[in-house]
Amino acid sequence: MKNTETRKNLIKSIGPGILLAGAAIGGSHLLASTTAGAQYGFSLLWVVLLINILKYPFFEYGQRYTAATGETILDGYQRLGRWEILIFFLLSLFTAIANIAGVSLIAGILAGELFGTASHPFLWTATVLGVCVALMIAGKYKWLDRAMKIQIALLALATIIALAAAARYNHGITLEAAPPPIWNKTGILFLIALMGWMPAPIELSAWASLWMQERKDETGHTATVREARIDFHIGYITTAILAVIFLSLGALVMFGSGETFQGGAGFAKQFVELYTRALGSWIRPVVALVAFITMFSTSLTCVDGYPRALAASLQRMVPQWKDRFKPLYFVAIIMTTLLSLVVVGLCLNSLKTMLDIAMILSFLAAPVFAVINYRIVTADFMPIADRPGKAMRALSWAGILFLAGFSLFFIVSRFAQNW
């Protein structure tokens, strides 16, 4: 009887980690990971694995803190001081518009590829955003949770089929072409962008924390630290495995093809076309489905995650709005969606530059949020029993030093080049 109850409680706890995976598997996977494989083969596999390992503690701390204290991680930010939550709000406000515009445009273009229509990208983008907003307003967290579990399952199946086809086409994974140099201006910029969004910006740890509260309201069950960590690991490990698979998809078919690869939405479309050309028309719907689900899942979670984080931040920054989360959330959804559509309309041909800036900013902000998340789970207001152990603390410091050191290296190298 006790085991049955334990399983039921665990099932009730699973959801926020999968949503975090859905948010992560998008720009960082279809664009960054696949581009890494397409341009550099398997030579950057170590980067993808390393950054997933080094960012691991700071994402895990979001759900750990909420399970241990009953508060969201934004409450922890507020406990540390006003600057932490203000930094979070300002960064989220900037990246929300750029990221929602970028991922929804790519999802819209891929929807046209999947359904075989030639409608204008703006119309498809508006349709994708309209569906996302409708799901959030009508079904709220419940529909988001269910839709994401289905999408992640479909995505995993479709990517495995595509990877098997690519490996058979390439007769294994031995690649003869030499990758281009990575330690130059172009390569370093790509590395920073790759690591900025791989597997996701660290500030997304706040989304999982907020989603945990929604899951609690839906199921009536408060997740324990153990249950929250299991949920987190399901999502995070899935994200890391899919990152490797997407890099492999780029390496096996696109690397050494002689193609000049485009950026952003152009690369996503090129990804589908190259697979169709190499493996035959039968693979087109599979690859198009992989690409579309990847970007639609990210669009869906971004349309919820950014407004949710912005509304929750405003609640804590403005005392008079403490009990006004729902109206703030709905206003934030409408405003970010409309502004994103405006950006798509005005910058249809320059979104790659905007996304590159967002990726680089996310990497430069990573050590800041890494330190904040570490401070929260080691602070006096965190229960002693639930604080990270020695191994986790050591990994945290390794991650902080790496992120800070590489950020400093990037800034110095850019300054030296400009000088």
C-alpha positions, 0 to 999 in steps of 0.5 A: 500500500505504501509503495502504491502511494509513493508511486502515485505521489511521484507521478503527481510530481512529474511535469515541471522537469519535462516542461523545462526540457521542452523549453530547452529543446529548441534553439539550443538543439535544432539550431546550435547543436545541429549547426555544431555537427553540420559545421564541425562534425563530432569535434564539438561533442565534448563541448555539448557534454561538458556544458550540460554537466557544468550547468547541471547544478544550477538548474537542479537547484531551482526545483530543489529549493522549491521542494525544500522550502515551499517557495519559488526560487524568485522568493529566494532571489528576493530574500537575497536582496532587490538587485537579484530579482531586478537583474532577473526581471530586466534580462527576462524582459529583453530576452523574452521578445527576441526569443519568442520572436525567433523560435515562433518564426522558425516554428512557423516556417517549419509548419509550412514545410511540414504541411506543404504550404507556401503561406507567408512566414509571418502568417504561420508565425502568427498562427503558431503564437495564436495556438500557443496563447489559446492553449495557455488562456484556455487550458493554462498549466494543465494543457501545457503539461499534457501537450508537452509530455506528448510532444517530447514522446513524439520528438524522441521517437522521430529523432531516433528514426532520423538518427538511424537513417542518417547513420545508415546513410553515412555507413557509421560515424567515421567522418573524413573531412577536417573540421574548421578551426574553432579558436578564431573569431568566428569559432569563439563566437559560435562557441559562446552562442552554443554554450549560452543556450545549451541546454538552456539559459540558467535563468530558466531554472526559475520557470521550473520552480514556478511550474512546480507550484502550478503542478502542486495546485493542479494535483494537490500534492507537494513534491518532496526533494527526492520527487522533485529531483527525479522529475528534474533528472527525467527532463534534464537527461532527456535534454542532454541525450537529444542534444547529442542526437541533434549534433549527430544529425548535423554531423552525419548528413550535413558535415562535409556536404560542401553546403554553405549553411544559413543561420536561424530560420534558413538553417532549419529549412535547409536541415529538412531539405538536405535530409530529403536530398540525402535519404529520399522523400520518405524521410521528409515528413519525419525530419520536418516533424522532428524540427517542427515539434522541437520549435513548437514545444519551445514556443509553447513553453516560452509563451508561458514561461517568460510571462509567468516569470515576468509576472512573478517578478513584478509581484515581488518588486511592487508590493501593491501587486502581490496578489495580482499574479493572474492579471499580470500574467495574462497582460504579460502573455498578450504584450510579449506575443504582440511585441514578438509579432512586431519584431518578426514583421520588422526584422524578418531577415535579421532575426539571426543577429538578434538570436545570436545577441540573445545567446551571447547575453545568456552566456555572459549572464550565466555565471551571475545566475549560477552564483545567485542559485548557489547562494540560495541553496547554501543560505541560512534560510535553506534547510540544512538537510536539503543543501547540496553535498560536497560533490555537488558544491565542488561541481557548482564551483567548477561550473562557476569558474568555467562560466566566469573564466570563459566569459572573461576570455570572450570579453578580453578577446573581443576587446583585443580584436576591436583594439 
